[in-house]
Amino acid sequence: MSTQDNLTETIIKWAATRPDEVVFDPKTGFYSFEIVSDAFHKGKEKMMEEMKAQMRNKYYDNAKMGSEALKNIMNALAQKDYIPCKLFVNNSTKGTTIILSITEAVYSTENFIDFAYSEALNLQAKHHEIGHNLKISFMNDSENLNLDLLKSDGFGFAFDLNNTQPIY
């Protein structure tokens, strides 16, 4: 065995037997796998926590902007005596979708359709300008309304406006 082979083997054995206080000391330039792996996992955990916080803030901001839009559309409808029966909200980090159910007698009139959708489109455009993806729609308030389907489509907030209580 040559001197170089001996030297290589000796250095490898020496590095493998270094105590933790030497291995963990960055000035030596040696880092064990455990140190690198632990640092990676700690960094990943911190990044995940930051991402969760950002997503929670975005979700909350969308809920605030969505509730403000709801207030505006409800006020506009009330000025014309169009009183919604039920409210369904799907809020996410991507935006807010609001569905208002209206009695059939009102829902099927041309005046309601023209006014309500004009107001909704104006509000959606205003929210789009500030970076909030808002969708507002209306539906006929029917006894055959499939609440399970709405819930499975992400409408996690359902409220009976006539009885002022949650639907589910």
Secondary structure as UniProt FT lines:
FT   HELIX           3..16
FT   HELIX           20..23
FT   HELIX           26..28
FT   HELIX           33..79
FT   TURN            80..81
FT   STRAND          86..92
FT   TURN            93..94
FT   STRAND          95..102
FT   HELIX           104..107
FT   HELIX           110..129
FT   TURN            130..131
FT   STRAND          134..140
FT   TURN            143..144
FT   HELIX           147..152
FT   TURN            153..154
FT   STRAND          157..160
FT   TURN            161..164
FT   STRAND          165..166
//
